[in-house]
Amino acid sequence: MSQLAKPEQYIDAAADYFDSLIPQATDDQLFAAGYLRGHFDLAVGSLEVMAEPFDKPLLCHWVEQSLAKAIAAGELTTDDQRHVQQLWQRLQLL
């Protein structure tokens, strides 16, 4: 598993990973992927709006913050949290 140097490469790899899950994932995994993709895309969009350079660690930090807020607000059941966190861990390894 390699670290992608540019955020664009990581963003593209993440999109490809999310898309690759569609034909093979369980309903729980599809829910987690859609939920996580929303947080991921929100972080990407927020960082792009700032018009400042950013890297993969900063993007991951923003996703972590967004997920933490959502979990604290009670948006996910315990099982859903587990599925989202497992998927997030795999996504960070891209």
C-alpha positions in Angstrom: 0.0 0.0 0.0 1.6 3.2 -1.1 1.1 6.7 0.0 -0.1 8.8 -2.8 1.9 12.0 -3.1 -0.7 14.5 -4.4 -4.1 15.0 -2.9 -5.7 14.7 -6.4 -4.3 11.2 -6.7 -5.7 10.2 -3.3 -9.1 11.8 -4.1 -9.2 9.8 -7.4 -8.1 6.6 -5.8 -10.8 7.1 -3.1 -13.5 7.6 -5.7 -12.4 4.5 -7.6 -12.4 2.5 -4.3 -16.0 3.7 -3.5 -17.1 2.8 -7.0 -15.5 -0.6 -6.8 -17.6 -1.5 -3.8 -20.9 -1.2 -5.6 -21.1 -4.6 -7.3 -19.8 -6.6 -4.4 -20.7 -4.9 -1.1 -23.3 -5.9 1.4 -26.1 -3.4 2.2 -24.3 -2.4 5.4 -21.1 -1.8 3.4 -22.9 0.2 0.8 -24.6 2.4 3.4 -21.2 2.9 5.1 -19.5 3.7 1.7 -22.2 6.2 0.8 -22.1 7.8 4.2 -18.3 8.0 4.3 -18.2 9.3 0.7 -20.5 12.2 1.7 -18.1 13.2 4.5 -15.1 12.7 2.3 -16.6 14.8 -0.5 -17.6 17.5 2.0 -14.0 17.7 3.3 -12.6 17.8 -0.3 -15.0 20.6 -1.2 -14.4 22.6 1.9 -10.6 22.4 1.4 -10.9 23.4 -2.3 -13.1 26.4 -1.4 -10.4 27.6 0.9 -8.2 27.8 -2.2 -5.1 26.9 -0.2 -2.9 23.9 -1.0 -3.7 20.8 1.1 -2.3 17.3 1.4 -3.6 13.9 2.2 -3.0 14.2 6.0 -5.0 17.4 6.2 -7.8 15.9 4.1 -7.9 12.9 6.4 -8.0 15.2 9.4 -11.0 17.0 8.0 -12.8 13.7 7.4 -12.0 12.5 10.9 -13.4 15.8 12.4 -16.5 15.5 10.3 -17.1 11.9 11.3 -16.4 12.7 15.0 -19.1 15.4 14.9 -21.6 13.2 13.2 -21.0 10.3 15.7 -21.2 12.7 18.6 -24.5 14.0 17.3 -25.9 10.4 17.2 -26.2 10.1 13.5 -25.0 6.5 13.4 -25.9 3.3 15.3 -23.1 1.4 16.9 -23.1 -1.1 14.0 -23.1 1.6 11.4 -20.2 3.4 13.2 -18.2 0.1 13.1 -18.8 -0.3 9.4 -17.9 3.3 8.6 -14.8 3.2 10.7 -13.6 -0.1 9.1 -14.1 1.4 5.7 -12.4 4.6 6.7 -9.4 2.7 7.9 -9.1 0.9 4.6 -9.5 4.1 2.6 -6.7 5.8 4.5 -4.3 3.1 3.4 -4.7 4.0 -0.3 
